[in-house]
Amino acid sequence: MNSRRGYPYGSTDPFYSGRREKKQPQRAGYGRIILFSVLAVAVLGAAFVFIARGKIFPTKLIALSFLHNGQEMLLLPDSRVVVNPRDTLQLTAVKTNGWLQWGIRVVSADVDVRPVMTSPGVVIRELFPGESFETPKTLVFNVLLWNQPIGKVSFLIQLDYKDWLDKANTTPDLDRRIEYLQKALQDNSSNILIKTQLAGLYFDIKHYRDAERLYKEINQSGKSKDISEKLLLIYQALDKPDKALEVYLDLMQMTNDQQTFGDFLAYLKKKKSLAQAQSFLERHQRDIPAAFRSQVMVEIAELAGARKDWTGAAQAWRNAQRFGMKSADVQYNLAATLMQSGKTAAAIDAFQQYLRKNPNDAKTLALVAGLSIKAGQFARAKAIYQSMVQKNPRNKEALVNLLALAAKTNDKAGQIDCYEKLLRLDPDNPKYLFNLSMLYIQQNQFDKALPPLKTLAAREPKNVQYLKQLLLVYQKLNNAQGQANVRLALARLNPNDTSNLDTIYSSFAQKKDYKGMQAFFRGVAAKNPNSVNVHKYLLEAATKLGDNKATMTELQQLIRLEPKQKTYHRLAAYLYEKEGNYDAAARELKAILKIDFKDKKAQQDYVRVMNEQLEHGAIKGKPRPPAGKETKKPAAGPAPRGPAAVKKAKPKAKPARHVAAAGTKKAPKKSSKTAKKKVQ
């Protein structure tokens, strides 16, 4: 029933206010009878109707009627409604299954219900002063009939995403803020603003996986530059290069930004190998905006070139040109790639196309000339180098290349011309001077070869190679003085070189300048005292000069260096004997016999020297101690030292006794035979 009469919630019925009618003057009895009759009929009819439809007294609740935020809301028994603390609520009617409403009350164990039953109602938050509602709260309305419950309805009071978002935006605590945003997102899972704020907080505290999940959900509703940039940073932080590269592709499609494209290339080459980077660009070239297509081809070409995939690089350079890259550098790189791949003819054509726009590129001209040489096109290469030299006579590189070409084609005149021009640029270059002199020698232009060789020899007087070539030129020019000077210099540098020493010796000998010979070779001997040839030259010089002392000195050196050379011992014995030093002479003869005991000349000379020693000793009255035991024949005089020495060397031979027994001038002959027999 919608009637609000007799709807007590306390001592006063808020839905009904009765008024008393003024007492009327009493009418006639007939009128009262009629009135009472009508009323009786009405009461009986109403009773009949109520009895027919239901009960007179209520036994259960049918519904409670509320105004929720100004909108009528009818709640059935035991129903539960979710409301927000910001909502307004007013109880407007109680509907039961009974006719009479006396004794009906609405109560709540949670709050005072009177503000709810008062127009215009109450804000739910005001029913719970100080409550934050961060935990949902239940509000139950019980309907009683004379303190007996006949029904109830309940409200679940909880915050919605707006409340949680407001709390998140007002709290300084980062953890609480994240918690509030999470609850807001639970209440409104499709809200982009909440997801964006919460993902940003996850990113700030480096919870990258949670941030990634939310940003991906946001992007599903429509990709944006800001969200994609956040995802890119997350994938980079998580080291997920494949995911990051996918985001880069999205960003380039959204922005067409050159900086983004450059960052993409840098990241790609940093995270991927050369082959992987090249493959990625080849697979995704259509996913990259057309504005960057030519640059993509350039990158593919450079990656292929770095991998020495020259075929792939050349194709990529061609594609770069096809997509609008008209830079001369692209043409140059295409030519260089063709050159690396061994396609010389195609490389020459490509370089020539480049040179049409850059005719003064000397390095490329030289490169084309080099390729022309490789292709056997020597005339073209020569023409290129000559044109470069004509444009710039100081182009050293072109001259060097032209020189190499002349050498390759055996063009001696061309080589000479190049060296002469190079020496104008670098007059002190020893390589140029020497090579030019060699070319002059090969061309029999000895007079032209002389100046550069003299210059080199003057700068490096100890360079044997320069001196030898200079000596050759002097010989060809019949310059005796020059030859002598060079030979002298060579001899000083290399005393062991007998060819030079012999030449110098011959020069002194021809002039019979034995003093000069002696002075020169003494200087050589001082530096090289173990040179046999030097002491031979000194021996001859001393002999020619009659310098016996010097002669003996050189003999001693030669005997030291060649102790088994009998000639030196024999000559020394002769000089000692001539001086009367028979002991020394006998010593040298004994040395010969040690070398060759069958040497008859040494045997004879030894016996003679011993006899001379005895003879000179007897005449001068210089007796000598006996050499050993006396023989049967009396000795003519004291035993000489010589035979004793021989006896020491050869114990079986006893020449001293035979020599002593001779006693006459004929004795030496007899002693000689005896000595000969004993030595043998």
FIBA-342815 format. One record per residue (C-alpha): z, y, x; residue number from 0. Coordinates in steps of 0.02 Angstrom, whole numbers. Layout:
% FIBA-342815
(site (Z, Y, X), NUM)
...
END
This chain:
% FIBA-342815
(site (0, 0, 0), 0)
(site (-39, 172, 59), 1)
(site (102, 251, -37), 2)
(site (227, 343, 72), 3)
(site (361, 352, -61), 4)
(site (526, 264, -29), 5)
(site (487, 242, 160), 6)
(site (659, 268, 238), 7)
(site (669, 284, 432), 8)
(site (844, 352, 423), 9)
(site (948, 444, 303), 10)
(site (796, 546, 249), 11)
(site (625, 487, 195), 12)
(site (497, 584, 298), 13)
(site (354, 529, 190), 14)
(site (425, 580, 21), 15)
(site (518, 731, -40), 16)
(site (569, 718, -225), 17)
(site (600, 870, -333), 18)
(site (706, 884, -489), 19)
(site (629, 951, -648), 20)
(site (718, 1084, -745), 21)
(site (806, 1024, -899), 22)
(site (702, 1062, -1054), 23)
(site (771, 1100, -1218), 24)
(site (792, 945, -1323), 25)
(site (650, 917, -1440), 26)
(site (643, 824, -1594), 27)
(site (689, 639, -1592), 28)
(site (514, 591, -1640), 29)
(site (445, 657, -1479), 30)
(site (572, 564, -1375), 31)
(site (532, 403, -1462), 32)
(site (348, 424, -1423), 33)
(site (387, 467, -1240), 34)
(site (500, 320, -1214), 35)
(site (374, 206, -1294), 36)
(site (238, 263, -1176), 37)
(site (350, 246, -1027), 38)
(site (403, 73, -1077), 39)
(site (224, 19, -1098), 40)
(site (182, 94, -929), 41)
(site (327, 9, -844), 42)
(site (285, -155, -921), 43)
(site (103, -136, -870), 44)
(site (148, -90, -693), 45)
(site (269, -232, -681), 46)
(site (137, -349, -746), 47)
(site (14, -284, -615), 48)
(site (136, -298, -468), 49)
(site (193, -467, -523), 50)
(site (13, -521, -536), 51)
(site (-33, -453, -363), 52)
(site (121, -493, -257), 53)
(site (303, -468, -234), 54)
(site (409, -325, -285), 55)
(site (514, -331, -127), 56)
(site (425, -340, 46), 57)
(site (445, -492, 158), 58)
(site (325, -454, 302), 59)
(site (235, -314, 388), 60)
(site (52, -289, 348), 61)
(site (9, -149, 471), 62)
(site (69, 8, 557), 63)
(site (-40, 161, 553), 64)
(site (-43, 278, 703), 65)
(site (-136, 431, 759), 66)
(site (-185, 393, 941), 67)
(site (-248, 550, 1028), 68)
(site (-289, 616, 853), 69)
(site (-385, 462, 803), 70)
(site (-319, 346, 665), 71)
(site (-271, 174, 730), 72)
(site (-211, 30, 618), 73)
(site (-111, -103, 707), 74)
(site (-83, -277, 636), 75)
(site (82, -368, 666), 76)
(site (108, -434, 843), 77)
(site (-42, -338, 907), 78)
(site (-36, -258, 1078), 79)
(site (-126, -99, 1129), 80)
(site (-148, -27, 1303), 81)
(site (-115, 158, 1312), 82)
(site (-99, 288, 1448), 83)
(site (53, 396, 1481), 84)
(site (-58, 548, 1448), 85)
(site (-98, 487, 1271), 86)
(site (-20, 561, 1113), 87)
(site (50, 447, 980), 88)
(site (109, 476, 799), 89)
(site (167, 346, 672), 90)
(site (91, 391, 504), 91)
(site (124, 243, 387), 92)
(site (204, 72, 368), 93)
(site (116, -56, 261), 94)
(site (209, -210, 194), 95)
(site (177, -347, 67), 96)
(site (309, -279, -56), 97)
(site (306, -151, -194), 98)
(site (471, -73, -160), 99)
(site (496, 13, 11), 100)
(site (682, 41, 0), 101)
(site (772, -18, 159), 102)
(site (617, -13, 273), 103)
(site (647, 57, 448), 104)
(site (547, 69, 613), 105)
(site (652, 56, 772), 106)
(site (627, 28, 960), 107)
(site (746, -35, 1091), 108)
(site (650, 62, 1225), 109)
(site (645, 240, 1159), 110)
(site (700, 356, 1021), 111)
(site (564, 337, 888), 112)
(site (598, 497, 796), 113)
(site (476, 602, 903), 114)
(site (343, 472, 866), 115)
(site (367, 490, 677), 116)
(site (362, 680, 685), 117)
(site (199, 773, 667), 118)
(site (97, 801, 774), 119)
(site (169, 656, 872), 120)
(site (222, 649, 1054), 121)
(site (146, 626, 1228), 122)
(site (195, 451, 1281), 123)
(site (252, 510, 1453), 124)
(site (383, 619, 1369), 125)
(site (465, 466, 1293), 126)
(site (508, 404, 1470), 127)
(site (571, 551, 1572), 128)
(site (557, 523, 1761), 129)
(site (453, 365, 1744), 130)
(site (305, 353, 1867), 131)
(site (221, 211, 1772), 132)
(site (157, 138, 1937), 133)
(site (217, -24, 1859), 134)
(site (153, -48, 1680), 135)
(site (285, -25, 1545), 136)
(site (295, -104, 1372), 137)
(site (344, -6, 1215), 138)
(site (388, -115, 1062), 139)
(site (403, -50, 881), 140)
(site (504, -166, 767), 141)
(site (496, -149, 576), 142)
(site (660, -194, 486), 143)
(site (705, -222, 305), 144)
(site (889, -194, 286), 145)
(site (910, -239, 472), 146)
(site (804, -395, 452), 147)
(site (644, -394, 559), 148)
(site (484, -416, 461), 149)
(site (357, -376, 599), 150)
(site (321, -285, 760), 151)
(site (183, -206, 865), 152)
(site (185, -162, 1051), 153)
(site (102, -43, 1171), 154)
(site (69, -77, 1357), 155)
(site (85, 89, 1445), 156)
(site (-8, 92, 1610), 157)
(site (-99, 213, 1723), 158)
(site (-288, 217, 1726), 159)
(site (-407, 254, 1871), 160)
(site (-391, 441, 1843), 161)
(site (-204, 434, 1870), 162)
(site (-222, 327, 2025), 163)
(site (-358, 439, 2092), 164)
(site (-249, 591, 2063), 165)
(site (-104, 508, 2153), 166)
(site (-218, 461, 2298), 167)
(site (-279, 640, 2315), 168)
(site (-104, 712, 2317), 169)
(site (-10, 594, 2433), 170)
(site (-9, 628, 2621), 171)
(site (33, 447, 2659), 172)
(site (-127, 357, 2712), 173)
(site (-65, 184, 2665), 174)
(site (-9, 242, 2492), 175)
(site (-173, 330, 2469), 176)
(site (-269, 170, 2505), 177)
(site (-155, 75, 2386), 178)
(site (-185, 201, 2245), 179)
(site (-372, 196, 2271), 180)
(site (-371, 7, 2267), 181)
(site (-281, 12, 2098), 182)
(site (-401, 144, 2036), 183)
(site (-546, 33, 2086), 184)
(site (-466, -114, 1994), 185)
(site (-462, -9, 1837), 186)
(site (-640, 55, 1860), 187)
(site (-736, -62, 1974), 188)
(site (-902, 28, 1954), 189)
(site (-840, 201, 2001), 190)
(site (-943, 261, 2151), 191)
(site (-825, 403, 2193), 192)
(site (-677, 286, 2211), 193)
(site (-776, 162, 2315), 194)
(site (-838, 300, 2428), 195)
(site (-664, 370, 2457), 196)
(site (-587, 200, 2486), 197)
(site (-727, 145, 2604), 198)
(site (-704, 305, 2701), 199)
(site (-519, 269, 2724), 200)
(site (-558, 90, 2777), 201)
(site (-680, 158, 2905), 202)
(site (-551, 282, 2972), 203)
(site (-423, 144, 3002), 204)
(site (-561, 31, 3075), 205)
(site (-556, -97, 2935), 206)
(site (-743, -109, 2956), 207)
(site (-773, -266, 2854), 208)
(site (-688, -193, 2699), 209)
(site (-784, -31, 2723), 210)
(site (-946, -128, 2744), 211)
(site (-917, -222, 2580), 212)
(site (-889, -62, 2481), 213)
(site (-1034, 33, 2560), 214)
(site (-1151, -112, 2523), 215)
(site (-1094, -111, 2340), 216)
(site (-1127, 76, 2332), 217)
(site (-1300, 53, 2407), 218)
(site (-1343, -76, 2276), 219)
(site (-1343, 61, 2146), 220)
(site (-1459, 166, 2253), 221)
(site (-1471, 192, 2441), 222)
(site (-1421, 360, 2511), 223)
(site (-1430, 437, 2684), 224)
(site (-1243, 466, 2699), 225)
(site (-1194, 289, 2649), 226)
(site (-1329, 213, 2760), 227)
(site (-1268, 315, 2908), 228)
(site (-1092, 249, 2876), 229)
(site (-1156, 71, 2868), 230)
(site (-1250, 99, 3030), 231)
(site (-1092, 155, 3118), 232)
(site (-999, 3, 3050), 233)
(site (-1132, -120, 3109), 234)
(site (-1134, -39, 3279), 235)
(site (-945, -50, 3289), 236)
(site (-950, -234, 3235), 237)
(site (-1093, -265, 3358), 238)
(site (-1213, -327, 3227), 239)
(site (-1377, -264, 3299), 240)
(site (-1489, -351, 3171), 241)
(site (-1396, -269, 3026), 242)
(site (-1395, -102, 3115), 243)
(site (-1583, -110, 3145), 244)
(site (-1610, -146, 2959), 245)
(site (-1511, 11, 2917), 246)
(site (-1613, 109, 3043), 247)
(site (-1770, 57, 2952), 248)
(site (-1695, 119, 2787), 249)
(site (-1642, 283, 2865), 250)
(site (-1815, 314, 2937), 251)
(site (-1892, 283, 2766), 252)
(site (-1768, 404, 2686), 253)
(site (-1776, 544, 2816), 254)
(site (-1937, 534, 2919), 255)
(site (-1827, 610, 3053), 256)
(site (-1889, 607, 3234), 257)
(site (-1711, 603, 3301), 258)
(site (-1672, 449, 3196), 259)
(site (-1830, 365, 3260), 260)
(site (-1782, 404, 3439), 261)
(site (-1606, 337, 3413), 262)
(site (-1680, 180, 3335), 263)
(site (-1790, 147, 3486), 264)
(site (-1648, 177, 3608), 265)
(site (-1532, 58, 3513), 266)
(site (-1668, -74, 3498), 267)
(site (-1704, -75, 3685), 268)
(site (-1518, -75, 3725), 269)
(site (-1474, -224, 3614), 270)
(site (-1630, -330, 3630), 271)
(site (-1725, -403, 3775), 272)
(site (-1899, -338, 3813), 273)
(site (-1981, -482, 3721), 274)
(site (-1863, -469, 3571), 275)
(site (-1888, -281, 3557), 276)
(site (-2077, -300, 3564), 277)
(site (-2073, -438, 3433), 278)
(site (-1961, -334, 3317), 279)
(site (-2078, -185, 3323), 280)
(site (-2229, -295, 3293), 281)
(site (-2147, -376, 3141), 282)
(site (-2081, -216, 3064), 283)
(site (-2216, -91, 3109), 284)
(site (-2262, -77, 2924), 285)
(site (-2080, -44, 2878), 286)
(site (-2080, 110, 2990), 287)
(site (-2150, 270, 2915), 288)
(site (-2333, 304, 2952), 289)
(site (-2285, 463, 3044), 290)
(site (-2210, 356, 3183), 291)
(site (-2342, 219, 3186), 292)
(site (-2433, 282, 3340), 293)
(site (-2268, 302, 3433), 294)
(site (-2223, 124, 3386), 295)
(site (-2385, 66, 3467), 296)
(site (-2341, 163, 3624), 297)
(site (-2171, 78, 3630), 298)
(site (-2250, -93, 3605), 299)
(site (-2372, -56, 3745), 300)
(site (-2235, -2, 3864), 301)
(site (-2128, -154, 3823), 302)
(site (-2276, -269, 3850), 303)
(site (-2316, -183, 4014), 304)
(site (-2137, -203, 4073), 305)
(site (-2155, -389, 4038), 306)
(site (-2324, -391, 4128), 307)
(site (-2408, -440, 3966), 308)
(site (-2560, -336, 4011), 309)
(site (-2669, -403, 3871), 310)
(site (-2540, -358, 3739), 311)
(site (-2510, -190, 3821), 312)
(site (-2696, -146, 3822), 313)
(site (-2713, -191, 3638), 314)
(site (-2560, -85, 3595), 315)
(site (-2631, 66, 3688), 316)
(site (-2793, 47, 3591), 317)
(site (-2693, 37, 3428), 318)
(site (-2599, 195, 3476), 319)
(site (-2766, 285, 3493), 320)
(site (-2824, 211, 3327), 321)
(site (-2669, 279, 3240), 322)
(site (-2702, 453, 3303), 323)
(site (-2622, 461, 3476), 324)
(site (-2753, 564, 3570), 325)
(site (-2647, 604, 3722), 326)
(site (-2733, 592, 3891), 327)
(site (-2582, 493, 3950), 328)
(site (-2623, 356, 3826), 329)
(site (-2799, 345, 3895), 330)
(site (-2731, 340, 4072), 331)
(site (-2606, 203, 4028), 332)
(site (-2742, 102, 3943), 333)
(site (-2846, 113, 4102), 334)
(site (-2698, 67, 4212), 335)
(site (-2659, -83, 4101), 336)
(site (-2839, -142, 4111), 337)
(site (-2829, -124, 4299), 338)
(site (-2670, -228, 4304), 339)
(site (-2751, -363, 4198), 340)
(site (-2892, -378, 4325), 341)
(site (-3026, -302, 4215), 342)
(site (-3090, -188, 4351), 343)
(site (-3251, -131, 4269), 344)
(site (-3164, -90, 4104), 345)
(site (-3026, 1, 4199), 346)
(site (-3154, 108, 4292), 347)
(site (-3236, 157, 4127), 348)
(site (-3067, 199, 4050), 349)
(site (-3016, 303, 4200), 350)
(site (-3180, 397, 4194), 351)
(site (-3147, 441, 4012), 352)
(site (-2979, 508, 4067), 353)
(site (-3059, 607, 4210), 354)
(site (-3178, 694, 4090), 355)
(site (-3025, 786, 4024), 356)
(site (-2934, 794, 4190), 357)
(site (-3068, 814, 4325), 358)
(site (-2946, 884, 4454), 359)
(site (-2826, 736, 4452), 360)
(site (-2842, 688, 4636), 361)
(site (-2734, 533, 4622), 362)
(site (-2838, 462, 4482), 363)
(site (-2998, 501, 4577), 364)
(site (-2928, 407, 4726), 365)
(site (-2879, 264, 4609), 366)
(site (-3055, 253, 4538), 367)
(site (-3125, 255, 4714), 368)
(site (-3010, 112, 4761), 369)
(site (-3064, 13, 4609), 370)
(site (-3245, 49, 4654), 371)
(site (-3213, -24, 4826), 372)
(site (-3136, -177, 4744), 373)
(site (-3290, -193, 4635), 374)
(site (-3402, -177, 4788), 375)
(site (-3466, -5, 4735), 376)
(site (-3443, 73, 4908), 377)
(site (-3567, 214, 4881), 378)
(site (-3474, 275, 4727), 379)
(site (-3307, 266, 4817), 380)
(site (-3376, 361, 4967), 381)
(site (-3449, 495, 4855), 382)
(site (-3281, 517, 4766), 383)
(site (-3184, 534, 4929), 384)
(site (-3311, 654, 5003), 385)
(site (-3306, 763, 4847), 386)
(site (-3116, 767, 4858), 387)
(site (-3124, 821, 5040), 388)
(site (-3253, 953, 5000), 389)
(site (-3141, 1024, 4864), 390)
(site (-2991, 1020, 4979), 391)
(site (-3021, 995, 5166), 392)
(site (-2834, 973, 5189), 393)
(site (-2827, 824, 5071), 394)
(site (-2755, 702, 5196), 395)
(site (-2744, 559, 5072), 396)
(site (-2930, 571, 5033), 397)
(site (-2971, 574, 5219), 398)
(site (-2864, 421, 5251), 399)
(site (-2948, 328, 5109), 400)
(site (-3119, 382, 5170), 401)
(site (-3071, 321, 5343), 402)
(site (-3019, 151, 5272), 403)
(site (-3185, 139, 5180), 404)
(site (-3280, 182, 5339), 405)
(site (-3184, 46, 5432), 406)
(site (-3221, -78, 5293), 407)
(site (-3406, -41, 5304), 408)
(site (-3402, -36, 5495), 409)
(site (-3459, 145, 5495), 410)
(site (-3404, 199, 5669), 411)
(site (-3477, 374, 5653), 412)
(site (-3387, 395, 5487), 413)
(site (-3223, 338, 5564), 414)
(site (-3244, 460, 5708), 415)
(site (-3280, 602, 5587), 416)
(site (-3125, 560, 5484), 417)
(site (-3012, 550, 5637), 418)
(site (-3076, 717, 5700), 419)
(site (-3038, 797, 5532), 420)
(site (-2868, 714, 5524), 421)
(site (-2826, 780, 5698), 422)
(site (-2862, 955, 5638), 423)
(site (-2725, 929, 5508), 424)
(site (-2609, 832, 5624), 425)
(site (-2657, 864, 5806), 426)
(site (-2504, 777, 5879), 427)
(site (-2525, 613, 5786), 428)
(site (-2529, 477, 5922), 429)
(site (-2610, 350, 5807), 430)
(site (-2756, 464, 5769), 431)
(site (-2777, 510, 5954), 432)
(site (-2774, 330, 6014), 433)
(site (-2889, 261, 5878), 434)
(site (-3013, 402, 5905), 435)
(site (-3016, 367, 6093), 436)
(site (-3046, 181, 6058), 437)
(site (-3191, 225, 5945), 438)
(site (-3265, 336, 6080), 439)
(site (-3248, 194, 6206), 440)
(site (-3334, 74, 6085), 441)
(site (-3474, 201, 6069), 442)
(site (-3480, 221, 6261), 443)
(site (-3432, 403, 6243), 444)
(site (-3308, 394, 6387), 445)
(site (-3308, 580, 6419), 446)
(site (-3247, 608, 6241), 447)
(site (-3121, 468, 6252), 448)
(site (-3040, 545, 6408), 449)
(site (-2956, 700, 6330), 450)
(site (-2859, 609, 6192), 451)
(site (-2804, 474, 6316), 452)
(site (-2747, 603, 6442), 453)
(site (-2650, 690, 6305), 454)
(site (-2565, 527, 6254), 455)
(site (-2525, 479, 6434), 456)
(site (-2450, 650, 6466), 457)
(site (-2340, 637, 6311), 458)
(site (-2288, 457, 6343), 459)
(site (-2302, 427, 6530), 460)
(site (-2217, 258, 6514), 461)
(site (-2337, 188, 6385), 462)
(site (-2429, 50, 6479), 463)
(site (-2561, 32, 6343), 464)
(site (-2613, 213, 6357), 465)
(site (-2620, 202, 6548), 466)
(site (-2727, 45, 6546), 467)
(site (-2853, 124, 6429), 468)
(site (-2853, 282, 6534), 469)
(site (-2884, 177, 6690), 470)
(site (-3031, 95, 6602), 471)
(site (-3107, 264, 6559), 472)
(site (-3084, 325, 6739), 473)
(site (-3171, 168, 6799), 474)
(site (-3316, 197, 6681), 475)
(site (-3327, 376, 6739), 476)
(site (-3311, 323, 6924), 477)
(site (-3163, 438, 6946), 478)
(site (-3076, 364, 7099), 479)
(site (-2936, 490, 7106), 480)
(site (-2898, 465, 6923), 481)
(site (-2896, 277, 6947), 482)
(site (-2778, 291, 7095), 483)
(site (-2658, 401, 6998), 484)
(site (-2656, 287, 6848), 485)
(site (-2634, 131, 6954), 486)
(site (-2490, 213, 7043), 487)
(site (-2409, 254, 6877), 488)
(site (-2436, 76, 6815), 489)
(site (-2363, 2, 6974), 490)
(site (-2207, 107, 6956), 491)
(site (-2187, 51, 6777), 492)
(site (-2220, -133, 6812), 493)
(site (-2194, -186, 6993), 494)
(site (-2222, -368, 6946), 495)
(site (-2399, -335, 6892), 496)
(site (-2491, -397, 7049), 497)
(site (-2657, -329, 6992), 498)
(site (-2595, -151, 7007), 499)
(site (-2500, -184, 7169), 500)
(site (-2651, -265, 7249), 501)
(site (-2758, -118, 7202), 502)
(site (-2636, 5, 7276), 503)
(site (-2619, -102, 7432), 504)
(site (-2807, -107, 7450), 505)
(site (-2815, 81, 7428), 506)
(site (-2690, 109, 7569), 507)
(site (-2772, -25, 7678), 508)
(site (-2945, 50, 7660), 509)
(site (-2878, 216, 7718), 510)
(site (-2770, 129, 7849), 511)
(site (-2627, 232, 7784), 512)
(site (-2492, 108, 7834), 513)
(site (-2355, 238, 7834), 514)
(site (-2401, 285, 7656), 515)
(site (-2408, 100, 7613), 516)
(site (-2236, 73, 7688), 517)
(site (-2161, 224, 7600), 518)
(site (-2235, 178, 7431), 519)
(site (-2187, -5, 7431), 520)
(site (-2012, 32, 7495), 521)
(site (-1987, 132, 7336), 522)
(site (-2053, -13, 7233), 523)
(site (-1942, -136, 7328), 524)
(site (-1789, -30, 7293), 525)
(site (-1820, -55, 7106), 526)
(site (-1876, -235, 7121), 527)
(site (-1801, -314, 7279), 528)
(site (-1855, -490, 7229), 529)
(site (-2042, -457, 7225), 530)
(site (-2126, -568, 7356), 531)
(site (-2288, -470, 7352), 532)
(site (-2199, -306, 7384), 533)
(site (-2114, -376, 7539), 534)
(site (-2281, -448, 7597), 535)
(site (-2358, -275, 7586), 536)
(site (-2209, -202, 7679), 537)
(site (-2225, -341, 7812), 538)
(site (-2406, -299, 7843), 539)
(site (-2370, -113, 7851), 540)
(site (-2230, -142, 7978), 541)
(site (-2341, -258, 8079), 542)
(site (-2483, -133, 8084), 543)
(site (-2363, 4, 8134), 544)
(site (-2286, -106, 8270), 545)
(site (-2115, -83, 8191), 546)
(site (-2033, -245, 8248), 547)
(site (-1868, -202, 8168), 548)
(site (-1949, -172, 7998), 549)
(site (-2055, -327, 8023), 550)
(site (-1901, -434, 8054), 551)
(site (-1815, -356, 7902), 552)
(site (-1959, -402, 7787), 553)
(site (-1969, -576, 7862), 554)
(site (-1788, -602, 7822), 555)
(site (-1819, -546, 7642), 556)
(site (-1968, -661, 7625), 557)
(site (-1870, -807, 7699), 558)
(site (-1734, -770, 7571), 559)
(site (-1859, -769, 7428), 560)
(site (-1966, -915, 7491), 561)
(site (-1855, -1018, 7607), 562)
(site (-1979, -1164, 7617), 563)
(site (-2124, -1058, 7675), 564)
(site (-2149, -1114, 7858), 565)
(site (-2259, -964, 7901), 566)
(site (-2114, -842, 7886), 567)
(site (-2000, -951, 7994), 568)
(site (-2137, -974, 8125), 569)
(site (-2171, -787, 8137), 570)
(site (-1986, -749, 8146), 571)
(site (-1966, -878, 8286), 572)
(site (-2109, -798, 8380), 573)
(site (-2030, -625, 8367), 574)
(site (-1858, -689, 8416), 575)
(site (-1933, -779, 8565), 576)
(site (-2027, -623, 8614), 577)
(site (-1866, -526, 8611), 578)
(site (-1778, -659, 8713), 579)
(site (-1667, -714, 8570), 580)
(site (-1695, -899, 8598), 581)
(site (-1549, -952, 8490), 582)
(site (-1624, -864, 8339), 583)
(site (-1797, -930, 8382), 584)
(site (-1731, -1108, 8395), 585)
(site (-1642, -1084, 8227), 586)
(site (-1804, -1036, 8141), 587)
(site (-1896, -1182, 8222), 588)
(site (-1761, -1301, 8165), 589)
(site (-1782, -1232, 7989), 590)
(site (-1966, -1277, 7998), 591)
(site (-1923, -1453, 8055), 592)
(site (-1802, -1471, 7911), 593)
(site (-1943, -1425, 7794), 594)
(site (-2070, -1536, 7883), 595)
(site (-2001, -1643, 8026), 596)
(site (-2180, -1701, 8067), 597)
(site (-2236, -1524, 8108), 598)
(site (-2299, -1553, 8288), 599)
(site (-2319, -1368, 8323), 600)
(site (-2137, -1336, 8277), 601)
(site (-2082, -1483, 8385), 602)
(site (-2177, -1419, 8536), 603)
(site (-2118, -1241, 8509), 604)
(site (-1940, -1299, 8489), 605)
(site (-1943, -1395, 8655), 606)
(site (-2024, -1248, 8742), 607)
(site (-1897, -1124, 8674), 608)
(site (-1756, -1237, 8730), 609)
(site (-1829, -1250, 8904), 610)
(site (-1852, -1063, 8911), 611)
(site (-1674, -1043, 8857), 612)
(site (-1617, -1158, 8997), 613)
(site (-1730, -1076, 9124), 614)
(site (-1675, -902, 9082), 615)
(site (-1497, -956, 9075), 616)
(site (-1507, -1037, 9255), 617)
(site (-1592, -889, 9330), 618)
(site (-1471, -767, 9258), 619)
(site (-1321, -875, 9302), 620)
(site (-1266, -894, 9125), 621)
(site (-1207, -1075, 9116), 622)
(site (-1188, -1149, 8943), 623)
(site (-1066, -1283, 8885), 624)
(site (-1130, -1464, 8884), 625)
(site (-1213, -1519, 8722), 626)
(site (-1137, -1693, 8724), 627)
(site (-1106, -1847, 8833), 628)
(site (-1189, -1848, 9005), 629)
(site (-1338, -1958, 9035), 630)
(site (-1358, -2078, 9179), 631)
(site (-1460, -1949, 9273), 632)
(site (-1363, -1800, 9331), 633)
(site (-1397, -1645, 9232), 634)
(site (-1483, -1501, 9318), 635)
(site (-1373, -1378, 9233), 636)
(site (-1262, -1348, 9082), 637)
(site (-1321, -1423, 8917), 638)
(site (-1413, -1297, 8807), 639)
(site (-1362, -1259, 8629), 640)
(site (-1531, -1293, 8556), 641)
(site (-1535, -1481, 8582), 642)
(site (-1355, -1494, 8524), 643)
(site (-1404, -1412, 8363), 644)
(site (-1546, -1533, 8339), 645)
(site (-1426, -1675, 8375), 646)
(site (-1313, -1611, 8238), 647)
(site (-1456, -1608, 8116), 648)
(site (-1530, -1775, 8172), 649)
(site (-1394, -1882, 8257), 650)
(site (-1516, -2016, 8317), 651)
(site (-1623, -1894, 8417), 652)
(site (-1549, -1831, 8581), 653)
(site (-1675, -1707, 8651), 654)
(site (-1543, -1608, 8745), 655)
(site (-1509, -1748, 8872), 656)
(site (-1693, -1769, 8912), 657)
(site (-1716, -1583, 8933), 658)
(site (-1566, -1573, 9050), 659)
(site (-1626, -1721, 9154), 660)
(site (-1793, -1644, 9191), 661)
(site (-1728, -1522, 9320), 662)
(site (-1903, -1465, 9373), 663)
(site (-2045, -1365, 9301), 664)
(site (-2133, -1526, 9251), 665)
(site (-1981, -1578, 9154), 666)
(site (-2026, -1482, 8998), 667)
(site (-2184, -1587, 8977), 668)
(site (-2086, -1751, 8997), 669)
(site (-1947, -1685, 8888), 670)
(site (-2075, -1634, 8760), 671)
(site (-2141, -1812, 8748), 672)
(site (-1966, -1879, 8736), 673)
(site (-1918, -1751, 8604), 674)
(site (-2076, -1790, 8509), 675)
(site (-2036, -1975, 8515), 676)
(site (-1857, -1946, 8459), 677)
(site (-1903, -1826, 8318), 678)
(site (-2031, -1946, 8253), 679)
END
